[in-house]
């Protein structure tokens, strides 16, 4: 991974600010995120695991954390997120804890610098948070560090084909204007790059699979509004202040997007690729800050 791809596209302080600003609107727009979370949880139907301690990294407003709590009612579950505002929503949405339920805690911290001791959790999960990390290999290393023997890592992230129509439309505008709009769409890993990075940490029986979703919108403006409502602001991606796109660019984008990607019913399509990964703890001497191969983002 080049240094520019590794550091310039994701700015964690701005990510924190963007998601804090989107806390109130996030659930309204997060239909796909909930669907992917449910599919991620379904992977546990094919595993034999009885975790006592569970960590959910990048829990946001807590939807996937609640899915975990419903499946593992007696277990101790920690939801962790970079945004305190997101965590406040997650806490409010937690159902009343009954005496036989496990403890529920929420922690405001970075998924790449987990404030927990080694081997703290039997199940470490994350639903669609890894794409907001500058170097996903760092987050994978931390997930493995806090994983207990016989424990399982389970996470999802968006793949390379996500928002391909938006990327193509921006490239067309940039070519016509003899300019660059690089960095206006998050870079995403392909499944092979994700697997290569995942296999650099001590794990056993890794499995990676994917789903492809096609969502429809009245126009490109509706897609951009949804992305903004989910916290995908320009500042989070590039560190620049302001909206995801300026008024002039929005007008150009809508025209090009509708022209190139309009369907027969008059709406436009947007592709999203979900990558799911899971693996078990491997018992070998481990130094998490070693030579980790970073994911090549495209």
Secondary structure, 3 states (H helix, E strand, C coil): CCHHHHHCCCCHHHHHHHHHHCHHHHHHHCHHHHHHHHHHHHHHHHCCCCCCEEEEECCCCCHHHHHHHHHCCCCEEEEEECCHHHHHHHHHHCCCCCCCCCCEEEEECCCCCCCCCCCCEEEEEEECCHHHCCCHHHHHHHHHHCEEEEEEEEEEEEECCCCHHHHHHHHHHHHHHCCCCCCCCCCCECHHHHHHHHCCCCEEEEEEEEEEEEEEECCHHHHHHHHHHCCCCHHHHHCCCCCCCCHHHHHHHHHHHHHHHECCCCCEEEEEEEEEEEEEECCCCCCCCCCCCCCCEC
